[in-house]
Amino acid sequence: MKRLLSLPIRWRLALTSAGLTFAILLTFAVVIAIFTANRLSSDFDNDLRLSAADLEQRIPVGSTALGAPLLDRSDPQLVNAIVDAAATGDAAVRVVAVNGQVLAGPPDAPDLGPPVTGVRDSEGYRVVSQPIVAQSMTTLTPVGYLQYGKRTGGLKATIGRVKLFLGLGVLGGTALALLAGLAVARRAMRPVADLTSATKEVTRTRDPGVELPRPRAEDEVADLGRTLEEMLKALDAARRETEATLEREREFVADASHELRTPLTSVLANLELLEEDLEGEDAEIAGSALRSTRRMRRLVADLLFLARADTGRHSAVQPVDLGAVVREAAAETAPLATGHLISVHAPAGIVVEGSADDLHRLTLNLLQNAVAHTPSGTAVTASVERSDDGRVTLAVSDDGPGVPSDVRDRLFERFVRGAGDAAGGGRGSGLGLSIVQAVAEAHGGAVSLEETESAGARFVVRLPAAPVGAETTGAPGRDRSEQA
């Protein structure tokens, strides 16, 4: 049953139709076979009786002086001639007395058994015993029996051929029913297949605005098609509304972030001047406000960057020496990496097409993320290498405690932070890795978190390499390992 349910619908319909046809034809064939076998056997027995009765009428019967009727022995050759003439082909004939003594018949005649009234089987023969009677006074007295038999092999062969033809008819009818069921099911399922292809195209393109094929017949499939089309229209309308809402939100975030930059810069400048003029506790308060303002400015810059990335606005693209970018980002991170050992393996000449500023921001976020979420004494390694498939790999790894399992699946989503960040112990806003992913995708690449032999984290960015011979921008790198 499980195998049947796992088959396509057209095969299930065809097999069900063939099964019903087989059951009907088999029942019909069994009934016909029984009726035909009985009919042939009855005709065979009737033919035996008629032949035996006709032959019995030709046997001469006489009587003795005492009146006891006996077979006429005046001409025994006549009786033998009659019996021999009837025993042709597959027939066997003999005349026996009432006590079973053979009175006439061929010498090689088979043993047809004792004479018994009616029809019976005997050694491959169907035998009928016809009594031979003679009139004595007022009664008919049997004076012997005429045994007439025929082989049953021909009858059985005929019945066997009938059963064979019926069996072949059942199998042939079932096969034709299966083929016809497949053809009908395929024709009936064609509209469903067309709808399936259309929905797969919607899944591939993610465009619910396509028009579904409409079946010609007004049946359940047509109703299904109309329902799917209405559903897709509703989904398309919902998608448009969602896109419009998201677009308004992006525009709001971009506009708000852009407008906040100027007042934040002004507040930051005033706080810096105020911190220089104040002393004691007032200076500490001003310093705390200054640090909060700087974090707010970084947050606004991150939001503005992501809003521009969502709208597809990217910086100008040009050949960039990725090794030089990584070394500059490591040098910028080094003063903040107290107690961390930052190792850089970034040879010169590994060029990608992109924005130097955006790639610098990507690398800086990865390095600062590693420094911020690992304890003092942790080693952080940044490496750049070109692979044989024409791509460039930028990897930043550490030997710290690794990424918590509760945020691993949502690591690159916005505002996702670990337990320490959520409790206020972390430094990030949860946008650093989102910016890394946005920059990598904008450059035709991708970023992923890979497993390492140690318990630390390893972030890998894969970018397409620039054509050979492209002139790079930025400071040239040095083909050696550096430590900061």
Secondary structure by P-SEA (a helix, b strand, c coil): ccccccccaaaaaaaaaaaaaaaaaaaaaaaaaaaaaaaaaaaaaaaaaaaaaaaaaacccccccccccccccccaaaaaaaaaaaccccbbbbcccccccccccccccccccccccccccccccbbbbbbbbbbcccbbbbcbbbbbbbbaaaaaaaaaaaaaaaaaaaaaaaaaaaaaaaaaaaaaaaaaaaaaaaaaaaaaaccccccccccccccaaaaaaaaaaaaaaaaaaaaaaaaaaaaaaaaaaaaaaaaaaaaaaaaaaaaaaaaaacccaaaaaaaaaaaaaaaaaaaaaaaaaaaaaaacccccccccaaaaaaaaaaaaaccccccbbbbbbccccccccccaaaaaaaaaaaaaaaaaaccccbbbbbbbbcccccbbbbbbbccccccccccccccccccccccccccccccccccaaaaaaaaaaaaccbbbbbbccccbbbbbbbbbbccccccccccccccccccc
